[in-house]
């Protein structure tokens, strides 16, 4: 399965899990979709390359082609790999996870001038993200 098929499969699994569950053979379905999207991507890159003027400077030309490649990839991912809007299911992204809530509560306490039980100003301790990242 190519990158477009993988992207589409993961996107459908995350954003439209009910519709994804109804696909009889997801690997075959998204492999086929990925091949079609890749063909559309190649055609779109070629079209975009002909629509923009070539650059005489080598690095400018490399930059132009890289920009075309990335822009075409984003367009194809949006048009070919995303589930239709009517199949999207609500993600509960509006609700903060526990780590986000703890940070928010600490910052609010600092901003409100809260103190510890000993009357000392509340200062954040080292914050450890669930992935191990520390701030």
Phi, psi and omega per residue, in radians:
X1 nan 2.320 -3.115
X2 -1.451 -3.122 -3.055
X3 -1.113 -0.587 3.131
X4 -1.222 -0.718 3.100
X5 -1.109 -0.757 3.116
X6 -1.113 -0.787 3.120
X7 -1.050 -0.803 -3.121
X8 -1.096 -0.792 -3.106
X9 -1.079 -0.802 3.135
X10 -1.154 -0.658 -3.141
X11 -1.159 -0.800 3.114
X12 -1.101 -0.742 -3.127
X13 -1.046 -0.677 -3.092
X14 -1.430 -0.748 -3.004
X15 -1.657 -0.420 -3.119
X16 -2.403 1.088 -3.035
X17 -1.057 -0.605 3.135
X18 -1.175 -0.783 3.110
X19 -1.150 -0.688 3.110
X20 -1.059 -0.716 -3.125
X21 -1.117 -0.437 -3.134
X22 -1.418 -0.204 3.129
X23 -1.311 2.123 -3.026
X24 -1.108 -0.802 3.140
X25 -2.277 1.488 -3.062
X26 -0.995 -0.689 -3.123
X27 -1.076 -0.801 3.128
X28 -1.167 -0.790 -3.113
X29 -1.023 -0.863 -3.064
X30 -1.382 -0.404 3.001
X31 -1.148 -0.786 3.108
X32 -1.122 -0.808 3.111
X33 -1.036 -0.729 -3.137
X34 -1.087 -0.713 3.105
X35 -1.122 -0.749 3.127
X36 -1.140 -0.733 3.127
X37 -1.136 -0.680 3.125
X38 -1.132 -0.695 3.073
X39 -1.100 -0.733 3.118
X40 -1.148 -0.647 3.114
X41 -1.098 -0.800 3.133
X42 -1.074 -0.760 3.137
X43 -1.134 -0.721 -3.141
X44 -1.166 -0.717 3.099
X45 -1.052 -0.757 3.133
X46 -1.089 -0.776 3.125
X47 -1.075 -0.804 -3.120
X48 -1.148 -0.626 3.131
X49 -1.129 -0.640 3.117
X50 -1.305 -0.394 -3.093
X51 -1.485 -0.291 -3.138
X52 -1.966 2.500 -3.101
X53 -1.198 2.474 3.068
X54 -1.166 2.660 3.114
X55 -1.794 2.457 -3.141
X56 -1.379 -0.522 3.110
X57 -1.377 2.302 -3.077
X58 -0.998 -0.872 -3.105
X59 -1.154 -0.627 3.082
X60 -1.134 -0.661 3.117
X61 -1.194 -0.702 3.072
X62 -1.073 -0.764 3.103
X63 -1.075 -0.748 3.119
X64 -1.062 -0.796 -3.119
X65 -1.188 -0.672 3.076
X66 -1.123 -0.700 3.103
X67 -1.118 -0.734 3.106
X68 -1.077 -0.798 -3.126
X69 -1.030 -0.822 -3.105
X70 -1.211 -0.740 3.125
X71 -1.080 -0.770 3.127
X72 -1.109 -0.697 3.108
X73 -1.056 -0.795 -3.131
X74 -1.117 -0.701 3.120
X75 -1.124 -0.811 -3.126
X76 -1.156 -0.712 3.103
X77 -1.047 -0.732 -3.139
X78 -1.197 -0.768 -3.037
X79 -1.439 -0.546 -3.039
X80 -1.849 -0.525 -2.922
X81 -1.839 -0.223 -3.120
X82 -1.532 2.488 3.050
X83 -1.177 2.640 3.081
X84 -1.024 2.608 -3.058
X85 -1.043 -0.544 -3.130
X86 -1.216 -0.263 3.118
X87 -1.684 -0.151 -3.107
X88 -1.175 2.459 3.094
X89 -1.937 2.604 -3.106
X90 -1.133 2.248 2.960
X91 -1.645 2.492 -3.100
X92 -1.551 0.857 -3.113
X93 -1.283 -0.259 -3.133
X94 -1.238 -0.384 -3.124
X95 -1.595 2.194 -3.138
X96 -1.234 2.605 3.044
X97 -1.379 3.080 -3.027
X98 -1.059 -0.712 -3.130
X99 -1.132 -0.789 3.109
X100 -1.077 -0.703 -3.130
X101 -1.155 -0.687 3.124
X102 -1.111 -0.761 3.104
X103 -1.082 -0.814 -3.140
X104 -1.037 -0.833 -3.124
X105 -1.071 -0.716 3.132
X106 -1.127 -0.806 3.133
X107 -1.108 -0.686 3.103
X108 -1.125 -0.712 3.126
X109 -1.105 -0.718 3.119
X110 -1.117 -0.807 -3.111
X111 -1.139 -0.510 -3.127
X112 -1.538 -0.044 3.092
X113 1.357 0.426 3.122
X114 -1.133 2.721 3.136
X115 -2.186 2.877 3.078
X116 -1.308 3.127 3.121
X117 -1.086 -0.446 -3.141
X118 -1.512 0.031 -3.140
X119 1.509 0.051 3.111
X120 -1.383 2.602 3.094
X121 -1.066 2.468 3.138
X122 -1.321 2.023 3.128
X123 -2.073 2.349 -3.103
X124 -1.143 2.450 3.033
X125 -1.502 -3.065 3.094
X126 -1.090 2.268 3.139
X127 -1.707 2.186 3.132
X128 -1.909 2.052 3.104
X129 -1.247 2.621 -3.141
X130 -0.958 -0.424 3.138
X131 -1.484 -0.049 3.115
X132 1.816 -0.159 3.117
X133 -1.176 2.406 -3.127
X134 -2.070 2.544 3.055
X135 -2.189 nan nan
